[in-house]
Amino acid sequence: QVQLVESGGGLVQPGGSLRLSCAASGLRFSTYGMRWYRQAPGKERELVAGISSDGALTNYVDTVKGRFTISRDNAKNTVYLQMNSLKPEDTAVYYCHALSLVRNYWGQGTQVTVSS
């Protein structure tokens, strides 16, 4: 049974930082590309950042470039999203996504709220 479990969300003031984690089990983690998506109320889910299976390649949506960093530890079956200089518009539910050529899996999401 594949599980992706996100953690690290919460309430933070503008300009603050959070680090999200996504722990994977039940799959060969090192063979999956990993992504973080987010969905704000009333908006479509959007891709925030992605990382290749070996961690060599990363990509980001323009709105988070220079503020967010995606990374992974294949020994711990975990992917991270370091979020700095947070803005109110970053408020959303953040989802972890695992993708291979033939399968994909979603986590349950973790809420991030940026507010003073």
N, C-alpha and C positions, 0 to 999 in steps of 0.2 A: 504494500500500500504506500503510495507516494504521498508525502506530506511536505508542504512548504509552510513554515511558521515564522511570521514576521514579528518583530519586537522593536522597542525603542521609540515608538511614537509618544506624543504627549503635547502638552501646552508649553509654548515658548514665546518669549517676547521678540518683537522685531529686532533683527540684528543678531539674534542668538543662534545656537547650533544644536543639532541633534544628530545622532548616528543610528540609522536603522540597520537591523540585522535580519537575515532570512536564513533559517536553518533548514536544510533539506535532508530528507531521509527517504529510503525506498527506491532510489534511483542512482545510477552511476553519475554522480554530480559532475565529475571532471569531463564528461562528454557533452554537457549541456551549456549552451549559451544562456546567460542570465540577464534579466531585464527588471528594471523598476518602472512601474506605471503609477499614475495617480489619477484620481477622479474627484473633482470638486463638485459640490451640490449644483445640480442643474446643468452640468457640463459633461461632455464625453470623456471617456478614459483616454489619457494621453501617455505616450511613451516618454519617460524622463531620461533614462540612461540605460545603456546596455554594455555588456562585457562578454568577450569571447570565452570559449571553454578553457583556454589556457591563460586567460587574463592579459594577453598581449595587446588586444584591441579594445578600445572603449569608444563610446559615442554618447553625446548628450543633446538634448533639445536646447535650442539657443537661449531660452529663458533661464537656464540654470548653469550654463557654461561659466567656469571661473568660480562658482560657488559650491557646486556639488561634485563629489568624487565617488565613483563606483569602484569597488575592489572585491576580490574574492580570495578565500583560503580554501583550496581544494582538499587540504588535509583535514579541515574541520567541516567540510560540506556546507560552507556558509558564504553568503554574499552580503556585502555591506553597502550602505549609501551614507556617506558623510555629507551633511548638509550644513553649510555655513552661511552667514549673512542672510538669514531667513527673512522673508517678506510675508506680509499678510496674504498675498496672492499665491503663496506656496501651500496654503491651507487646503487639505484634501485627505482622502484615504489613499494610502500608498500600498501598492500591491507588488509582490514579488512574482516573477514569471520565469519558468524554465522552458527552454525551447531546444528541441533537437530536430533532425530532418523528418521524423515521423511522429513525434509526440510533443505535447506541451502541457504544462501544469500551472495552476494558479494557487497562490496563498490566499488567506482569508482577509488580509488587509490590516493595516494599522493606521489609526487616526493621527494626523499631524495638524495642530492648530497653532497658528502664529497670530498672536494678539496681545495688545498691551492692556 
